[in-house]
Amino acid sequence: MNPRERLLTALDHREPDRVPFDLGSTQVTGIHMVAYRHLRQALGLPPVQARLCDHIQQLALPDEDVLERLGVDVRGLFPLNSHTPPPTPPLRDGKHVGVLEEDDEGWVYHDEWGITYRRPKPDGLYFTITQVPLGDPQLSVRDIERHAWPDMADPQRIAGLRELAERYRAAGYAVVLKSPFAGIFEMAQRIVGMENCLTMMAAEPKLAEALFDKLLELKLAFWEMALPRLADPSSGSGQAMIDVVAEFDDYGTQTSLLISPRMFRQLLKPRLKVLFERIRQLAPQAKRFFHSCGNVRPLLPDFIEVGVEILNPVHIRAAGMEPTALKRDFGDALVFWGGGVDTQDVLPHGTPQEVRDDVRRNIEALAPGGGFVFSAVHNIQPDVPPQNLIAMWEALQEYGAL
């Protein structure tokens, strides 16, 4: 099997020749630039200036020599957005997706949403939000309407991605296209602040709905612009050149949900249903990937109902997310993408043998019958020893042959 055939077989809930492997196709299956630099060295590859696919999280865009050496089956497309490393070309109206400044304490970044981030000197590992644009607790619907929202329908956001998708497809790789911004719930928190967002949802649901509707409108504008432009003319039916469409949000904590299932079903689920149904109409052959960290087990039937086909991650250390039980209860309806190795404790702090044992357990739980794509639970962080990354990969080679 070539890499694309391998991935599509797994996504069809059939066993491929081996478990497909993803590293870096999205900003939730990636690797921090520090860990990436150490990995290259451990693989005996020459040092390079790491390119970033997400400068807020400082995630490296893995180079082709690494992807080929490790047998990574998936390639990602990253639309122009506020996490794209600056400097970036201006959009159609001359507005930049973000402006990076430097002062004595570090780097300050102002993005196209009006959010301000800071990364401290000399060696801060990430950017952190320090100011939100609509943080006034007395926010009104009119304030939401009058905010300077970014233009998500600008075709420049996907400039060059069609050619990249064609190149990946010709080389036999599966292709993922990610959403240009975070999920409706998460992005709302970035716009108004987490405390304000949760208070609105409880005390002023109509105001929260106005904000969620605006974010849904922006997501639909992007997909309605992007997916037709990435259609494959050779298919004869307007099918997209991409195999997986990735959307993201975060509803879970280590032990429970951030909001109640009732609140999710009232305020967010209807909008997710609209979003995924429109994506299905625009790209019916593409599988629908949805990311949410934490214990989201209570919401999995809802995810399936709105059209989610792939769950990322399998947050194996969170309550309710035990891999064997998830496979038993939801493995016929959901593909599990992630959960190959624990990124919170085992990968950064375990021995290489503990890493191998964790990989074996998770593959044995999730891979039988297909429906599993191997990646770490979440992004590989800078404190992960390179020998543990090599142990992870070696264990995948040993236990991932089906």
Residue pairs with C-beta under 8 A, 6 or more apart in sequence:
1 9
1 16
1 17
2 172
2 173
3 20
3 71
3 72
3 73
3 74
3 172
3 173
3 174
4 73
4 169
4 172
4 173
4 174
4 175
4 243
5 16
5 172
6 16
6 17
6 18
6 20
6 73
6 174
7 16
7 20
7 73
7 74
7 174
7 243
7 373
8 174
8 243
9 15
9 16
9 370
10 16
10 19
10 20
10 335
10 370
10 371
10 372
10 373
11 243
11 244
11 287
11 309
11 310
11 335
11 371
11 373
12 370
13 331
13 332
13 335
13 369
13 370
13 371
14 369
14 370
15 367
15 368
15 369
15 370
15 402
16 370
16 402
17 401
17 402
18 400
18 401
18 402
19 363
19 367
19 372
19 373
19 374
19 396
19 400
19 402
20 73
20 74
20 174
20 373
20 374
21 70
21 71
21 72
21 73
21 74
21 373
21 374
21 375
21 396
21 400
22 29
22 72
22 73
22 74
22 337
22 373
22 374
22 375
23 29
23 30
23 31
23 62
23 66
23 67
23 70
23 72
23 375
24 30
24 31
24 53
24 59
24 60
24 61
24 62
24 67
24 72
24 76
25 74
25 75
25 76
25 176
26 76
26 176
26 178
26 246
26 248
26 289
26 291
26 312
27 53
27 54
27 57
27 59
27 78
27 83
27 178
27 379
28 248
28 291
28 312
28 313
28 338
28 378
28 379
29 312
29 337
29 338
29 375
29 376
29 378
29 379
30 53
30 54
30 57
30 59
30 60
30 379
30 380
31 39
31 59
31 60
31 62
31 379
31 380
32 57
32 58
32 59
32 60
32 125
32 379
32 380
32 381
32 382
33 50
33 52
33 58
33 59
33 60
33 382
34 58
34 125
34 382
35 380
35 381
35 382
35 383
35 384
35 386
35 389
36 50
36 60
36 62
36 66
37 47
37 50
37 60
38 385
38 386
38 389
39 66
39 386
39 389
40 46
40 47
40 48
40 63
40 66
41 47
41 386
42 386
42 387
42 389
42 390
43 66
43 69
43 70
43 390
45 65
45 66
45 69
48 63
50 60
50 61
51 60
51 61
51 63
51 85
52 58
52 59
52 60
52 61
52 85
53 59
53 60
53 61
53 76
53 78
53 83
53 85
54 78
54 83
55 83
55 84
55 85
55 86
55 109
55 127
56 82
56 83
56 109
56 117
56 126
56 127
57 83
57 126
57 127
57 379
58 125
58 126
58 127
59 379
61 78
62 72
66 72
67 75
70 393
73 173
73 174
74 173
74 174
74 175
74 176
74 244
74 373
75 164
75 168
75 173
75 174
75 175
75 176
76 175
76 176
76 177
76 178
77 158
77 161
77 164
77 165
77 175
77 176
77 177
77 178
77 242
78 84
78 178
79 157
79 158
79 161
79 177
79 178
79 180
79 222
79 226
80 88
80 89
80 91
80 97
80 156
80 157
80 158
80 159
80 180
81 97
81 112
81 157
81 180
81 181
82 97
82 98
82 111
82 112
82 113
82 115
82 150
82 181
84 97
84 98
86 96
86 97
86 98
86 99
86 100
86 109
87 96
87 100
88 96
88 97
88 98
89 156
90 96
91 97
91 151
91 154
91 156
91 157
92 151
92 154
92 156
93 151
95 112
95 150
96 112
97 111
97 112
97 150
98 109
98 110
98 111
98 112
99 109
99 110
100 107
100 108
100 109
101 107
101 108
101 109
101 110
102 108
104 121
105 118
105 120
105 121
106 118
106 119
106 120
106 121
106 124
107 118
107 119
107 121
107 124
107 127
108 116
108 117
108 118
109 116
109 117
109 118
109 119
109 127
110 116
110 117
111 117
112 150
113 133
113 149
113 150
113 181
113 187
113 190
113 191
114 132
114 133
114 134
114 147
114 148
114 191
115 129
115 131
115 132
115 133
115 190
115 191
116 129
116 130
116 131
117 127
117 128
117 129
117 130
118 127
118 128
118 130
119 126
119 127
119 128
125 382
129 190
132 190
132 191
132 192
132 193
133 147
133 191
134 143
134 144
134 147
134 191
134 192
135 192
135 193
135 196
136 143
137 196
137 199
139 192
139 196
139 200
139 207
140 207
141 206
141 207
141 210
144 207
144 210
144 211
144 214
145 210
145 214
147 191
149 214
149 218
150 218
151 221
152 180
152 181
152 218
152 219
152 221
152 222
152 225
153 221
153 222
153 224
153 225
154 225
155 225
155 229
157 180
157 222
157 225
157 226
158 225
158 226
158 229
158 230
161 177
161 226
161 230
162 229
162 230
162 241
165 175
165 177
165 230
165 241
165 242
166 241
168 174
168 175
169 175
169 241
174 243
174 244
175 241
175 242
175 243
175 244
176 242
176 243
176 244
176 245
176 246
176 289
177 226
177 230
177 240
177 242
177 244
177 245
177 246
177 286
178 246
178 248
179 219
179 222
179 246
179 247
179 248
180 222
181 187
181 218
181 219
182 190
182 248
182 249
183 247
183 248
183 249
183 250
183 291
183 292
184 212
184 215
184 216
184 219
184 249
184 268
184 271
184 272
184 275
185 197
185 212
185 249
185 250
185 251
185 259
185 268
186 248
186 249
186 250
187 215
188 197
188 208
188 211
188 212
188 215
189 197
191 197
191 211
192 200
192 211
197 208
197 211
198 258
198 259
200 207
200 208
200 211
201 208
201 259
201 263
201 267
202 263
205 266
205 267
208 267
209 267
212 267
212 268
212 271
213 271
216 271
216 274
216 275
219 247
219 275
220 274
220 275
220 278
223 245
223 275
223 278
223 279
223 282
224 278
224 282
227 240
227 245
227 279
227 282
227 283
228 238
228 282
230 240
230 241
230 242
231 238
231 239
231 240
231 241
232 238
232 239
232 240
232 241
239 283
239 284
239 285
240 282
240 283
240 285
240 286
242 283
242 286
243 285
243 286
243 287
244 286
244 287
244 288
244 289
244 310
245 279
245 283
245 286
245 287
245 288
245 289
246 289
246 290
246 291
246 312
247 275
247 276
247 279
247 288
247 289
247 290
247 291
248 290
248 291
248 292
249 268
249 290
249 291
249 292
250 258
250 291
250 292
250 293
250 294
251 257
251 258
251 259
251 264
251 268
251 292
251 294
251 296
251 299
252 258
252 292
252 293
252 294
252 295
252 296
252 315
252 318
253 294
253 295
253 318
254 294
254 295
254 317
254 318
254 319
255 295
255 318
255 319
256 294
256 295
256 319
257 264
257 294
257 295
257 296
257 298
257 299
258 294
261 298
261 299
261 302
264 299
264 302
265 302
269 302
269 305
269 306
272 306
273 305
273 306
273 307
276 288
276 290
276 306
276 307
276 308
277 306
277 307
279 286
279 288
279 307
280 288
280 307
287 309
287 310
287 335
288 307
288 308
288 309
288 310
289 308
289 309
289 310
289 312
289 337
290 303
290 308
290 310
290 311
290 312
291 312
291 313
292 299
292 311
293 313
293 315
293 318
293 378
294 315
294 318
294 321
295 315
295 318
295 319
295 320
295 321
296 303
296 315
296 321
297 320
297 321
297 326
298 320
300 311
300 326
300 329
300 330
300 334
303 311
303 334
304 330
304 333
304 334
308 334
309 334
309 335
310 334
310 335
310 336
310 337
310 373
311 330
311 334
311 335
311 336
311 337
312 337
312 338
312 375
313 337
313 338
313 339
313 375
313 377
313 378
314 321
314 323
314 326
314 336
314 338
314 339
314 362
314 366
314 377
315 321
315 339
315 377
315 378
316 322
316 323
316 339
316 342
316 362
316 377
317 342
317 344
317 345
317 377
323 336
323 339
323 361
323 362
323 365
323 366
324 365
326 336
326 366
327 336
327 365
327 366
327 368
327 371
331 366
331 369
331 371
334 371
335 371
335 372
335 373
336 366
336 371
336 372
336 373
337 372
337 373
337 375
338 373
338 375
338 376
338 377
338 378
339 362
339 366
339 377
340 359
340 362
340 363
340 374
340 375
340 376
340 377
340 392
340 396
341 347
341 355
341 358
341 359
341 362
341 376
341 377
341 392
342 358
342 377
343 376
343 377
343 378
343 379
343 380
343 381
343 384
344 377
346 354
346 355
346 358
347 355
347 376
347 380
347 384
347 388
347 389
347 392
348 381
348 383
348 384
348 385
348 388
350 358
350 388
352 387
352 388
352 390
352 391
353 391
355 388
355 391
355 392
355 395
356 391
356 392
356 394
356 395
356 398
359 391
359 392
359 395
359 396
359 399
360 395
360 398
360 399
363 372
363 374
363 395
363 396
363 399
363 400
364 399
366 372
367 400
367 402
374 396
374 400
376 392
380 389
